[in-house]
Amino acid sequence: MLERRTFGDTGLEVSIVGLGAGQIGESDVTEAEAAEVLNGALDLGVTLIDTAASYGLSEERIGRHLGGRRDEFVLSTKGGPKIDGQRDWSPEGVLASIERSLRLTRSERIDLFYLHSCPLEILRRGDLQDTLDAAVGAGKIGVAGYSGDNEPLAFAVDSGRFGAIETSVNIADQWNLRNVLRRRPELGVIAKRPIANAPWRFPERPTGNYAELYWERLQALNLDPGDLDWAEFALRFTVYAPGVHTAIAGTAKLAHLRSNITAASNGPLPAAALEGIDRAWRDVGSDWPAST
Ligand SMILES: NC(=O)c1ccc[n+]([C@@H]2O[C@H](COP(=O)([O-])OP(=O)(O)OC[C@H]3O[C@@H](n4cnc5c(N)ncnc54)[C@H](OP(=O)(O)O)[C@@H]3O)[C@@H](O)[C@H]2O)c1
């Protein structure tokens, strides 16, 4: 069975590999493909699915294909001003985002709801944290979370106002891991972008592609995965990074999810590989902020 971990002090338990459902939001992914990866994930023992209001068709598809299996997984979603008709970070907007997610995912409650990349100056206001507390009190969400990186993440963690965080952690993105993650062990922690957007797919610099920054960083880090394929090397680093509870590898392909689960089940990377990653990071990466 896919290993599970206690998700901080939230009372939840999550599989060490979650499904990043950003990809199933794309309109070039068919309904049949989305249904296959979503149901396949649960059948393989995945118990956390991560989505967001801003991920195209993702929430709607989770509702359509998993509405009847809602008690089998922890639903993690995010909201903010990126959805239709919402321009600012107002309490009303966040509440509308929660209501929309409830409706689209066909849920009575959102298990984990994150403020999606909410900027530091908005977090400092504190009113959105009050809004989330009220939503928890009303039973609309289970846990109030913050999703983001760098200084806003550090502020959110130190504030004590959130029960969970979602943040970038991978071989090419270690600022959050090294500076923030273990400050509060009571928080549930989701590692996003756990395989660094798979930049090894591109023999040449993928200019303008989402994976370009991590491609550039991997060139500079000059890591050696040894006998492992890159996806396994990258994922095992993240899944077993101190403080991480679950790593939400993103895919719309069941075969990729299956191989990610097998890879993660092989355990932490050998000590020599971890030392190589650590050395490379200290040599060239120590000034790199997290990718936002
Ligand atoms: N909170 C935020 O602001 C935020 C930001 C970014 C991401 N996220 C969340 O984190 C999830 C993951 O992040 P991500 O998708 O950006 O990065 P990622 O998981 O590091 O990488 C995903 C990419 O890797 C490929 N891939 C997955 N498994 C593979 C395998 N076994 N072999 C080869 N390629 C593989 C996928 O392509 P295929 O589709 O071909 O499998 C996809 O292009 C998202 O789905 C989303 O839920 C949140």
The ligand as a MOL file (V3000), in Angstrom:
LIG
                    3D

  0  0  0     0  0            999 V3000
M  V30 BEGIN CTAB
M  V30 COUNTS 48 52 0 0 0
M  V30 BEGIN ATOM
M  V30 1 N 0.2550 26.6350 -5.3850 0
M  V30 2 C 0.8080 26.9750 -6.5210 0
M  V30 3 O 0.9900 28.1450 -6.8180 0
M  V30 4 C 1.2370 25.8780 -7.4550 0
M  V30 5 C 2.1570 26.1630 -8.4550 0
M  V30 6 C 2.5720 25.1190 -9.2530 0
M  V30 7 C 2.0600 23.8550 -9.0500 0
M  V30 8 N 1.1410 23.6110 -8.0780 0 CHG=1
M  V30 9 C 0.5740 22.2620 -7.8480 0
M  V30 10 O 1.6160 21.3260 -7.8740 0
M  V30 11 C 1.3530 20.3240 -8.8540 0
M  V30 12 C 2.6560 19.8780 -9.4450 0
M  V30 13 O 3.3820 20.9670 -9.9710 0
M  V30 14 P 3.8270 21.0440 -11.4910 0
M  V30 15 O 2.9130 20.2250 -12.3000 0
M  V30 16 O 3.9920 22.4780 -11.8100 0 CHG=-1
M  V30 17 O 5.2970 20.4190 -11.4410 0
M  V30 18 P 5.8920 18.9390 -11.2750 0
M  V30 19 O 4.9600 18.0330 -10.5980 0
M  V30 20 O 7.2470 19.1100 -10.7120 0
M  V30 21 O 6.0990 18.4860 -12.7830 0
M  V30 22 C 5.0040 18.1690 -13.5910 0
M  V30 23 C 5.5050 17.8180 -14.9810 0
M  V30 24 O 6.2340 16.6230 -14.9110 0
M  V30 25 C 5.7400 15.6840 -15.8570 0
M  V30 26 N 5.7760 14.3700 -15.2100 0
M  V30 27 C 5.0600 13.9510 -14.1350 0
M  V30 28 N 5.4210 12.6850 -13.8240 0
M  V30 29 C 6.3680 12.3120 -14.7110 0
M  V30 30 C 7.1240 11.1250 -14.9040 0
M  V30 31 N 6.9810 10.0620 -14.1290 0
M  V30 32 N 8.0240 11.1010 -15.9080 0
M  V30 33 C 8.1970 12.1690 -16.7050 0
M  V30 34 N 7.5020 13.3200 -16.5930 0
M  V30 35 C 6.6010 13.3910 -15.5890 0
M  V30 36 C 4.3530 16.1280 -16.1880 0
M  V30 37 O 4.0940 15.8730 -17.5300 0
M  V30 38 P 2.9690 14.8280 -18.0040 0
M  V30 39 O 1.7150 15.5930 -17.9700 0
M  V30 40 O 3.4740 14.4660 -19.3580 0
M  V30 41 O 2.9900 13.6690 -17.0570 0
M  V30 42 C 4.3860 17.6340 -15.9390 0
M  V30 43 O 4.7140 18.3160 -17.1040 0
M  V30 44 C 0.3810 20.9790 -9.8210 0
M  V30 45 O -0.3860 20.0400 -10.5450 0
M  V30 46 C -0.4450 21.7870 -8.8710 0
M  V30 47 O -1.4090 20.9510 -8.2530 0
M  V30 48 C 0.7480 24.6180 -7.2610 0
M  V30 END ATOM
M  V30 BEGIN BOND
M  V30 1 1 1 2
M  V30 2 2 2 3
M  V30 3 1 2 4
M  V30 4 1 4 5
M  V30 5 2 4 48
M  V30 6 2 5 6
M  V30 7 1 6 7
M  V30 8 2 7 8
M  V30 9 1 8 9
M  V30 10 1 8 48
M  V30 11 1 9 10
M  V30 12 1 9 46
M  V30 13 1 10 11
M  V30 14 1 11 12
M  V30 15 1 11 44
M  V30 16 1 12 13
M  V30 17 1 13 14
M  V30 18 2 14 15
M  V30 19 1 14 16
M  V30 20 1 14 17
M  V30 21 1 17 18
M  V30 22 2 18 19
M  V30 23 1 18 20
M  V30 24 1 18 21
M  V30 25 1 21 22
M  V30 26 1 22 23
M  V30 27 1 23 24
M  V30 28 1 23 42
M  V30 29 1 24 25
M  V30 30 1 25 26
M  V30 31 1 25 36
M  V30 32 1 26 27
M  V30 33 1 26 35
M  V30 34 2 27 28
M  V30 35 1 28 29
M  V30 36 1 29 30
M  V30 37 2 29 35
M  V30 38 1 30 31
M  V30 39 2 30 32
M  V30 40 1 32 33
M  V30 41 2 33 34
M  V30 42 1 34 35
M  V30 43 1 36 37
M  V30 44 1 36 42
M  V30 45 1 37 38
M  V30 46 2 38 39
M  V30 47 1 38 40
M  V30 48 1 38 41
M  V30 49 1 42 43
M  V30 50 1 44 45
M  V30 51 1 44 46
M  V30 52 1 46 47
M  V30 END BOND
M  V30 END CTAB
M  END
